[in-house]
Amino acid sequence: MSDLTSPLGYKPPPLSRKTAPVGMILASVLVALAALVVLWVVVVDDPHGGEPVAVAEIEDGGGPVQREDVTVVGVKSGSGEILPSVSEPAPEDAIETVDVPQDTPAAAPRTIATAPDPDLLEETAFGALPKVSASGLRPLDAYARPVPSFVGTAPKIAVVIGGLGLSQTGTQEALRLLPPDVTLGFAPYGSSLDRWVAKAREGGHELLLQIPMEPYDYPDNDPGPHTLLTTLDKERNRERLHWLLGRISLYVGVQTYMGARFTAEGPALEPVIAEIARRGLLFVDEGSSSRSTADQVAATRAAPFAKADLIIDAIPSEADITGRLTQLEQIARSRGFAVGTASALPVTVREVAEWARTLDARGITLVPISATQAMAARP
């Protein structure tokens, strides 16, 4: 029946429509999502999801943990020293000792000889000269300043300040300002040398004796009496060397003074280094000549030897000294250690003293010249 054939005023009943079960569909989706979430939490988020789980009973310790039951241990970097924790200090009897492997041997007691050892002296016509004792102890070892073990593998620098003993005021100022790890070189011509040597040792300094040697422009440039010369035979130079060695005591070795020509002549230098090594002393080349053969001669004699990498005050001005000290730091960081020499000029002493106070903050350790022997021996 259509609108044209149906009686007027008659409305046929509407066609029936099937209603989709929307509620049921929505509920099914929510249930599926919930199931996926549960599966993800149980299996995926837990790396051990789905594995068997064992539950063990944990017995009560019988009360709260007491402070005295806890051991707090701290280790000082680069050392084997055990320290309490800074943030949570522990009682002394609660500190546990832990063995920490060391890359350096344990330090000797921090004592330094202030009087000559009779066993290390030989009486001669030139006075008491250093020698190796009957037990094999060398002056280099007996009079060396101990290096603490906690310096570890930090870059190290040895600084030698020479010319001590020539100026009373300059020597006194150097002893007042320079830290103990700076090595002091004494000239053989100063007055009151024994008094200044005693004060230097009381201050903890390691000492060298400066040996004047022939420069290229000798005699126009004369280092002083008893200078070792290439024109003298080895016996005459040995006599001069003995006179020089008898001027002071308590030193670990000798340092060249001038000597560009003498150190370039192997035949003249060889008996000198041999005599110094025989007496248990260190030979230090101040580094002023690029022609020096001292390192080669020392190697053939297996003599204790050190050579300066640079002269700190070649130009004695604050700016240049600062620049050279910076160079020393760079050498030490790249090689592990460096050696610098200088004179006891007022500007040098002030700059080195100020620089030395800042080294710890930059992770660099100042060491005496004898410490270079252990460092050079490392592979």
C-alpha positions in Angstrom: 0.0 0.0 0.0 1.3 3.5 -0.9 0.3 7.0 -0.1 -1.9 7.1 -3.2 -3.8 3.9 -2.6 -4.2 4.1 1.2 -7.4 5.6 2.7 -7.4 9.2 3.6 -6.0 9.7 7.1 -4.6 6.2 7.4 -0.9 5.8 8.3 0.6 2.5 7.8 2.8 1.1 10.6 6.5 1.9 10.3 8.8 -0.7 8.9 10.7 -2.6 11.6 14.5 -1.9 12.0 17.1 -4.1 13.7 19.1 -2.1 16.4 22.8 -3.0 16.7 24.0 -4.1 20.2 26.4 -1.1 20.7 26.7 -1.6 24.4 27.8 -5.1 24.1 30.5 -4.3 21.5 31.9 -1.5 23.7 32.1 -3.7 26.7 33.9 -6.4 24.7 36.5 -3.9 23.5 37.1 -2.7 27.1 37.5 -6.2 28.3 40.0 -7.0 25.6 42.1 -3.9 26.4 42.1 -4.7 30.1 43.4 -8.2 29.2 46.2 -6.8 27.1 47.3 -4.4 29.9 47.4 -7.2 32.4 49.4 -9.4 30.0 51.9 -6.5 29.4 52.4 -5.9 33.1 52.8 -9.5 34.0 54.9 -10.8 31.1 56.5 -7.9 29.1 57.4 -5.3 31.8 58.8 -8.0 34.2 61.9 -9.6 32.6 61.1 -12.7 34.6 57.3 -12.6 33.9 55.8 -16.0 33.5 58.7 -17.7 35.3 58.1 -19.7 38.5 58.5 -17.5 41.7 59.7 -18.8 45.0 58.8 -16.9 48.2 61.2 -17.1 51.1 60.5 -16.0 54.6 62.8 -13.4 55.9 63.4 -13.6 59.6 63.3 -10.4 61.7 66.8 -9.4 62.9 65.4 -8.7 66.3 65.1 -4.9 66.2 66.5 -1.9 64.4 70.1 -1.8 63.2 72.3 0.1 65.6 74.9 2.7 64.6 77.7 0.7 66.1 76.8 -2.3 63.9 77.6 -0.3 60.8 81.2 0.0 59.5 82.0 3.1 57.5 85.1 2.9 55.3 86.7 5.7 53.2 89.8 5.4 51.0 92.0 8.4 50.2 92.5 8.6 46.5 96.0 7.5 45.4 96.9 6.1 48.8 96.2 3.2 51.0 95.1 5.4 53.9 91.7 4.5 55.2 89.5 7.4 56.4 86.1 7.7 58.0 83.2 8.8 55.7 83.0 12.6 55.7 79.2 12.7 55.6 78.7 9.9 58.2 81.7 9.7 60.5 82.2 6.4 62.3 83.8 5.7 65.7 87.5 4.9 65.6 86.9 1.3 66.6 84.4 0.8 63.8 86.9 1.7 61.0 87.9 -1.3 59.0 91.3 -1.6 57.5 91.3 -2.4 53.8 94.4 -3.3 51.7 94.5 -1.1 48.6 97.0 -2.0 45.8 99.7 0.7 45.3 101.5 1.7 42.2 104.3 3.3 44.2 106.3 1.8 47.1 105.4 2.9 50.6 107.1 6.1 51.6 110.0 6.1 54.0 109.5 7.9 57.3 109.3 11.7 56.7 112.6 12.5 58.3 115.6 14.2 56.7 119.2 14.1 58.0 120.5 17.3 59.3 124.0 16.1 60.2 126.5 14.2 58.0 126.7 10.4 58.4 130.4 9.5 59.3 130.0 6.3 57.4 129.4 8.4 54.2 132.5 10.5 54.5 136.1 10.0 53.3 138.8 12.1 54.9 141.2 13.5 52.2 143.6 16.3 51.8 140.7 18.3 50.4 138.5 17.6 53.5 135.7 15.1 54.0 134.3 13.9 50.7 131.1 11.9 50.2 131.5 8.2 49.6 129.4 5.0 49.5 129.3 3.3 52.9 130.7 -0.2 53.6 127.1 -1.4 53.6 126.4 0.1 50.2 124.4 3.1 51.3 124.9 6.0 48.9 124.7 9.7 49.9 122.0 10.0 47.1 119.8 7.7 49.2 120.8 8.7 52.7 120.2 12.5 52.1 117.2 12.3 49.8 114.0 13.9 50.9 111.3 11.2 51.2 108.4 11.4 48.8 105.0 10.4 50.3 103.2 7.4 48.7 99.9 9.2 48.3 101.2 11.3 45.3 100.2 8.2 43.2 100.4 8.7 39.5 100.0 12.5 39.4 102.3 14.4 37.1 105.4 15.4 39.0 107.9 18.3 38.7 111.3 18.8 40.2 112.7 22.3 40.5 116.3 23.1 41.3 117.1 26.7 42.4 120.9 27.3 42.2 123.2 30.0 43.4 122.5 29.6 47.1 125.3 30.8 49.4 126.5 33.6 47.2 124.2 36.3 48.6 123.3 36.3 52.3 120.1 38.2 51.7 119.1 36.1 48.6 119.9 32.8 50.4 117.8 33.8 53.4 114.9 34.9 51.2 115.0 31.6 49.3 114.9 29.6 52.5 112.0 31.6 53.8 109.8 31.5 50.7 110.5 28.2 48.8 108.6 25.1 49.9 110.7 22.1 51.1 110.2 20.0 47.9 112.2 22.6 45.9 115.8 21.4 45.6 118.5 23.9 46.4 121.9 24.1 44.6 124.7 25.6 46.5 127.6 27.4 44.8 131.0 26.3 46.1 132.3 29.9 46.6 129.8 31.3 49.2 130.6 32.3 52.7 129.1 30.6 55.8 128.1 27.6 53.7 127.9 25.2 56.6 125.4 27.5 58.3 123.2 27.9 55.3 123.4 24.2 54.5 122.2 23.4 58.0 119.3 25.8 57.7 118.3 24.4 54.4 118.3 20.8 55.8 116.3 21.9 58.8 113.8 23.3 56.3 113.5 19.9 54.7 115.3 20.8 51.4 117.3 18.4 49.3 120.7 19.8 48.2 123.0 19.8 45.2 126.5 21.1 44.9 127.1 23.2 41.8 130.3 22.3 39.9 131.8 25.1 37.6 132.7 23.8 34.2 134.3 25.4 31.1 132.0 27.4 28.8 132.8 28.1 25.2 133.9 31.7 25.9 136.3 30.9 28.7 138.3 32.8 30.0 136.2 35.8 29.1 133.4 34.1 30.9 135.1 32.5 33.9 132.9 30.4 36.3 135.4 30.8 39.1 138.4 29.1 40.8 138.8 25.3 40.3 136.7 25.3 37.2 137.0 22.0 35.3 138.7 22.6 32.0 139.1 20.6 28.8 142.7 21.7 28.6 143.6 19.9 31.9 144.3 16.2 32.2 142.0 14.0 34.1 144.2 14.0 37.3 144.2 17.8 37.5 140.4 17.9 36.9 139.9 15.2 39.6 141.9 17.3 42.1 139.7 20.3 41.3 136.6 18.2 41.6 137.7 16.9 45.0 138.3 20.5 46.3 134.8 21.3 45.1 133.2 18.2 46.7 134.7 19.1 50.0 133.1 22.5 50.3 129.7 21.3 51.8 128.1 18.1 52.9 124.6 16.5 53.1 124.0 16.8 49.3 122.6 14.1 47.1 124.5 15.1 43.9 126.2 17.7 41.8 124.8 20.1 39.2 126.7 21.6 36.2 127.3 25.3 36.3 127.9 26.7 32.8 130.1 24.1 31.2 128.8 24.1 27.6 132.2 23.3 26.2 133.2 20.8 29.0 130.0 18.8 28.8 130.4 18.6 25.0 133.8 16.9 25.3 133.1 13.2 26.2 136.8 12.3 27.0 137.0 15.2 29.5 133.6 14.6 31.0 133.7 10.8 31.3 136.2 10.6 34.3 134.3 13.3 36.1 131.0 11.5 35.9 132.7 8.2 36.8 134.1 9.7 39.9 130.8 11.3 40.9 129.0 7.9 40.4 131.7 6.1 42.4 130.9 8.3 45.3 127.2 7.5 45.2 126.1 10.9 43.9 123.6 12.1 41.3 124.8 14.1 38.3 122.4 16.8 37.2 122.8 18.5 33.8 121.3 22.0 34.2 120.1 21.9 30.6 121.9 25.1 29.3 123.7 23.4 26.4 122.1 21.4 23.5 125.6 19.9 22.8 126.0 18.2 26.2 127.0 14.6 26.1 126.3 14.1 29.8 123.3 11.8 29.2 125.3 9.5 26.9 128.3 9.4 29.2 126.1 8.7 32.2 124.3 5.9 30.4 127.6 4.1 29.5 128.6 4.3 33.2 125.2 3.5 34.6 125.5 6.6 36.6 122.6 8.3 38.4 121.6 11.1 36.1 119.0 13.8 35.6 118.7 16.6 33.0 116.7 19.7 33.1 114.0 20.1 30.5 114.3 23.9 30.5 115.8 26.8 32.4 112.9 28.6 34.2 114.5 32.0 34.3 116.5 32.1 31.1 114.8 35.5 30.7 114.4 36.8 34.3 111.0 38.5 34.0 107.7 37.6 35.7 105.9 37.0 32.4 108.7 34.7 31.0 109.1 32.8 34.2 105.3 32.2 34.3 105.4 31.0 30.7 108.3 28.6 31.4 106.5 27.2 34.5 103.5 26.5 32.3 105.7 24.7 29.8 107.0 22.5 32.7 103.5 21.6 33.6 102.7 20.6 30.0 105.8 18.4 29.9 104.9 16.7 33.2 101.4 16.0 32.0 102.6 14.4 28.7 105.6 12.4 30.1 104.7 12.0 33.8 107.5 14.2 35.2 109.6 17.3 34.3 112.7 19.0 35.6 113.4 22.7 35.7 116.4 24.7 36.9 116.8 28.3 37.8 118.9 30.8 39.8 118.1 32.3 43.2 117.2 35.7 41.7 114.6 37.6 43.8 112.0 37.5 40.9 112.6 33.8 40.4 112.2 32.9 44.0 109.0 34.9 44.3 107.4 33.5 41.1 108.4 29.9 41.9 107.1 30.1 45.5 103.7 31.5 44.3 103.4 29.0 41.5 104.2 26.1 43.9 101.3 27.0 46.1 98.8 26.4 43.2 100.1 23.0 42.1 97.9 20.8 44.2 94.7 22.4 42.9 95.9 21.5 39.3 96.7 17.9 40.2 100.5 18.3 40.0 103.0 17.2 42.6 106.3 19.0 43.4 109.1 16.5 44.2 112.8 16.7 45.0 115.4 16.0 42.3 116.2 12.5 43.7 112.6 11.4 42.9 113.4 11.6 39.2 115.5 8.4 39.5 112.5 6.2 40.5 110.4 7.8 37.8 113.0 7.4 35.1 113.3 3.7 36.0 109.6 3.1 35.4 108.9 1.2 32.1 
